[in-house]
Amino acid sequence: MAEIDRVIFDLGKVLIGGDGRREYLVARGITKDADEYWNLFKTGKCNEAVFWRDTLKGTHLEGSEEKVARDVRSMHEYAPPAEGYDIIWHLQHYRPAILSNHVTEWAWPAIKRLHLHKICRPIIISSEVGMAKPDPAIYQHCLREIGRADAPGLCVFIDDLERNVAAAKEAGMHAIQFSDGEQLSKDLKSLGLEW
């Protein structure tokens, strides 16, 4: 078996803690299912203003979209690191990449604040490429970007959602479902990664 030489991390709940959008809405008593709008936003099919307009329509926050947008952007920007954050710094020799279902406006401020852009290449944000996990096309895009389209078995992908992990495995990568730092360290070492 060839040795793994690339690691690909999800961003939310793996490298950066929390889910600002959901946390913000739930804390304000809004349990409206906005996944349809989120799916459009995270794949770049609508902008942030349209996302909040549609998400807040019919709720007590309707009309305060600009304030909500600022608040949620701030929550994302200042979100604490998740447990995978410390680990990624020990894996720099595996040339880490990021593959995230996220939006530019929310992801990049946190990426820069936490200096992840200094060690991760490429950083693939779903809203920027018009597709999202678990769509097989985004995994193929990632593999092409890291030069492993013909050798996905040289990569390990880490995500907190089982469906995204399953799709990475179908694309030929090793994949780990993230639950915490201790589990991730153990699973990476079992694949032969060292630090």
C-alpha positions as semicolon CSV with decimal commas, in nm:
position;residue;x (nm);y (nm);z (nm)
1;M;0,000;0,000;0,000
2;A;0,134;0,345;-0,096
3;E;0,186;0,594;0,182
4;I;-0,060;0,880;0,230
5;D;0,098;1,209;0,130
6;R;-0,197;1,452;0,142
7;V;-0,450;1,536;0,413
8;I;-0,776;1,716;0,337
9;F;-0,976;1,872;0,618
10;D;-1,331;1,995;0,642
11;L;-1,353;2,338;0,806
12;G;-1,664;2,368;1,024
13;K;-1,663;2,163;1,346
14;V;-1,327;2,009;1,248
15;L;-1,091;2,307;1,230
16;I;-1,326;2,585;1,340
17;G;-1,583;2,537;1,614
18;G;-1,955;2,589;1,603
19;D;-2,219;2,652;1,341
20;G;-2,287;3,025;1,371
21;R;-2,589;3,031;1,143
22;R;-2,780;2,758;1,325
23;E;-2,667;2,869;1,670
24;Y;-2,776;3,225;1,603
25;L;-3,122;3,127;1,480
26;V;-3,190;2,867;1,749
27;A;-3,081;3,109;2,024
28;R;-3,350;3,346;1,894
29;G;-3,622;3,080;1,884
30;I;-3,617;3,027;1,508
31;T;-3,639;2,662;1,418
32;K;-3,753;2,717;1,059
33;D;-3,599;2,465;0,821
34;A;-3,379;2,685;0,603
35;D;-3,174;2,405;0,447
36;E;-3,312;2,480;0,101
37;Y;-3,181;2,837;0,124
38;W;-2,851;2,723;0,277
39;N;-2,801;2,476;-0,010
40;L;-2,839;2,763;-0,259
41;F;-2,606;2,993;-0,064
42;K;-2,332;2,737;-0,001
43;T;-2,317;2,654;-0,373
44;G;-2,306;3,018;-0,483
45;K;-2,654;3,016;-0,636
46;C;-2,767;3,311;-0,425
47;N;-2,591;3,586;-0,233
48;E;-2,593;3,655;0,139
49;A;-2,869;3,918;0,117
50;V;-3,105;3,678;-0,063
51;F;-3,016;3,398;0,179
52;W;-3,111;3,605;0,483
53;R;-3,419;3,753;0,317
54;D;-3,555;3,406;0,244
55;T;-3,441;3,251;0,573
56;L;-3,592;3,525;0,791
57;K;-3,915;3,569;0,594
58;G;-4,213;3,515;0,821
59;T;-4,005;3,519;1,142
60;H;-3,978;3,790;1,409
61;L;-3,636;3,882;1,261
62;E;-3,778;3,969;0,920
63;G;-3,662;4,320;0,836
64;S;-3,336;4,292;1,031
65;E;-3,143;4,097;0,768
66;E;-2,844;4,333;0,763
67;K;-2,795;4,314;1,139
68;V;-2,834;3,935;1,139
69;A;-2,582;3,908;0,853
70;R;-2,326;4,118;1,048
71;D;-2,385;3,919;1,367
72;V;-2,346;3,580;1,199
73;R;-2,038;3,692;1,003
74;S;-1,884;3,800;1,333
75;M;-1,973;3,468;1,499
76;H;-1,795;3,281;1,221
77;E;-1,495;3,512;1,214
78;Y;-1,432;3,477;1,587
79;A;-1,535;3,113;1,626
80;P;-1,289;2,922;1,842
81;P;-1,067;2,658;1,690
82;A;-1,207;2,304;1,694
83;E;-0,999;2,007;1,810
84;G;-0,866;1,933;1,462
85;Y;-0,699;2,275;1,452
86;D;-0,403;2,174;1,671
87;I;-0,358;1,853;1,475
88;I;-0,340;2,017;1,132
89;W;-0,033;2,215;1,239
90;H;0,148;1,887;1,313
91;L;0,060;1,759;0,965
92;Q;0,217;2,035;0,755
93;H;0,453;1,787;0,589
94;Y;0,141;1,617;0,443
95;R;0,055;1,944;0,263
96;P;-0,293;1,993;0,408
97;A;-0,587;2,119;0,205
98;I;-0,935;2,234;0,304
99;L;-1,257;2,118;0,137
100;S;-1,556;2,286;0,300
101;N;-1,926;2,338;0,246
102;H;-1,916;2,703;0,337
103;V;-1,950;3,053;0,199
104;T;-1,675;3,300;0,122
105;E;-1,813;3,575;0,345
106;W;-1,808;3,354;0,653
107;A;-1,520;3,115;0,595
108;W;-1,233;3,338;0,484
109;P;-1,221;3,578;0,782
110;A;-1,185;3,281;1,020
111;I;-0,934;3,105;0,792
112;K;-0,718;3,416;0,790
113;R;-0,755;3,490;1,162
114;L;-0,643;3,134;1,241
115;H;-0,365;3,150;0,976
116;L;-0,489;2,836;0,801
117;H;-0,426;2,999;0,462
118;K;-0,054;2,985;0,543
119;I;-0,040;2,605;0,551
120;C;-0,338;2,484;0,347
121;R;-0,333;2,463;-0,032
122;P;-0,578;2,457;-0,189
123;I;-0,865;2,593;0,017
124;I;-1,184;2,492;-0,161
125;I;-1,502;2,662;-0,044
126;S;-1,824;2,524;-0,193
127;S;-1,975;2,866;-0,271
128;E;-1,670;2,949;-0,482
129;V;-1,683;2,633;-0,695
130;G;-2,062;2,598;-0,726
131;M;-2,088;2,250;-0,580
132;A;-2,091;2,095;-0,235
133;K;-2,020;1,772;-0,053
134;P;-2,133;1,496;-0,089
135;D;-2,154;1,564;-0,464
136;P;-1,887;1,339;-0,620
137;A;-1,785;1,626;-0,851
138;I;-1,643;1,835;-0,567
139;Y;-1,418;1,549;-0,455
140;Q;-1,291;1,506;-0,811
141;H;-1,231;1,881;-0,828
142;C;-1,033;1,865;-0,503
143;L;-0,827;1,568;-0,623
144;R;-0,741;1,752;-0,946
145;E;-0,643;2,064;-0,750
146;I;-0,402;1,870;-0,529
147;G;-0,261;1,665;-0,816
148;R;-0,408;1,335;-0,702
149;A;-0,683;1,273;-0,957
150;D;-0,512;0,949;-1,057
151;A;-0,406;0,856;-0,703
152;P;-0,688;0,928;-0,456
153;G;-0,559;0,650;-0,231
154;L;-0,266;0,876;-0,139
155;C;-0,511;1,111;0,037
156;V;-0,702;1,107;0,362
157;F;-1,014;1,319;0,403
158;I;-1,147;1,427;0,744
159;D;-1,506;1,547;0,797
160;D;-1,757;1,544;1,081
161;L;-2,048;1,422;0,864
162;E;-2,080;1,054;0,777
163;R;-2,232;1,122;0,432
164;N;-1,930;1,332;0,333
165;V;-1,691;1,067;0,461
166;A;-1,877;0,798;0,265
167;A;-1,857;1,006;-0,053
168;A;-1,481;1,056;-0,006
169;K;-1,438;0,680;0,026
170;E;-1,639;0,632;-0,293
171;A;-1,397;0,873;-0,461
172;G;-1,112;0,640;-0,360
173;M;-0,971;0,834;-0,066
174;H;-0,911;0,717;0,285
175;A;-1,161;0,898;0,504
176;I;-1,212;0,958;0,873
177;Q;-1,528;1,076;1,044
178;F;-1,417;1,337;1,297
179;S;-1,556;1,329;1,648
180;D;-1,270;1,469;1,859
181;G;-0,896;1,528;1,856
182;E;-0,803;1,210;2,039
183;Q;-1,001;0,992;1,800
184;L;-0,858;1,176;1,498
185;S;-0,499;1,131;1,617
186;K;-0,557;0,761;1,672
187;D;-0,722;0,713;1,330
188;L;-0,449;0,907;1,147
189;K;-0,176;0,705;1,317
190;S;-0,355;0,383;1,226
191;L;-0,323;0,494;0,860
192;G;0,052;0,540;0,908
193;L;0,066;0,918;0,940
194;E;0,338;1,043;1,171
195;W;0,414;1,368;1,350
